[in-house]
Amino acid sequence: MANLRTPLYQWHADHKARMVPFGGWEMPVQYTGIAPEHKAVRSGAGLFDISHMARVNFGGAGALAFLEKVFTNSVATMKDGQVRYGLVCKDDGGILDDILVYRWPYGFAAVINASNREKILAWLEQHRAGFEVEIQDQTLSTTMIAVQGPKSVELVQGMFADDVTTLKYYYATPTRYKDKPCVVSRTGYTGEDGFEVMVPNALGVTLWEEFVAKGAVPCGLGARDTLRLEAAMPLYGHELNETVDPIHAGLTWAVKLDKGDFIGRDAIQQATADTQKPVRVGLELYGKRAAREGCVLTNADGAPVGTVTSGSLCPGLDKSLAMGYVNPQFASVGSALDVDLRGTKIPATVVPLPFYKRKK
């Protein structure tokens, strides 16, 4: 099956981005290079095409009750315009996806990982019986663009019908761009302040080019990955999958066990008492070699005690960093481990997460 293309595909190709298949789409992995793009986000403003992320709307009298059933976090306590992170889990507590839910006066929306779009849409369809809810997939009719970094606030000034710079973090607003309806949220996946904008496809390139003209640096998936790793944000398919529960993934804060019943609740409750399962940790490696997904972590005796899920030389901190899962007795900060990198043992230390935190 051919990969899908976002409305910005031709722009990326014309500007010499290196395109790669990702989550069923053809996406830019880099333009000038991962390091300069990463640093542009940390010091100025970077621009990301995130149109591959799935965008789904929920309407109907039963939408709230339905979302409370399929989402681990609380929806009922959200204010209008609020955005909340949480998980969609199976009955056994395994994570199907991590998503963002938006609450509007007239309904709800969710942003879902590109590679999980069809799986989650099928899951929602499977569990909607008994709820008065309409589910509408808007992924292919809209373009989604993220502008991230300390200069993103000045960049968005005057671009939209409303002043979006007054938005609080993890809030969104419907507004207009070039007199067409759009949505702007103060969210992101880089550890920086920034905004994510959804516009009709016809305005995708116009919006992108306006951001570029104002000084935003186009960035690819490569920098997005090193930025989210520095900020210790888990990535589905790496830190999160159907065999991992939210507790051992370090996402207890995104689960509300006291909100009433939801899919996976009982299993997640049991997981809170399981002290044997591997837990997610941060690792700093000695030297500049990057740990790779799947690298085995060993203790002083050379016995395997865990696995790397993501690793990279992170340009912002100029360190080789990784996340992975280790047996709980080796998870405390300061624990010394070795990363087996193609037969070479690289010393690593368990360090606190996140690796990077922006100055407020």
Beta strands, then each sheet from edge to edge (+ up, - down):
strand 1: 4-5
strand 2: 18-22
strand 3: 25-30
strand 4: 46-49
strand 5: 54-59
strand 6: 83-89
strand 7: 95-104
strand 8: 107-112
strand 9: 134-137
strand 10: 142-148
strand 11: 172-177
strand 12: 180-185
strand 13: 194-200
strand 14: 217-218
strand 15: 279-285
strand 16: 296-298
strand 17: 304-314
strand 18: 319-326
strand 19: 336-341
strand 20: 344-351
sheet 1: 1+ 3+ 2-
sheet 2: 11+ 12- 13+ 10- 4+ 14+
sheet 3: 6+ 7- 8+ 5- 9+
sheet 4: 15+ 18- 17+ 16- 19+ 20- 15+
end
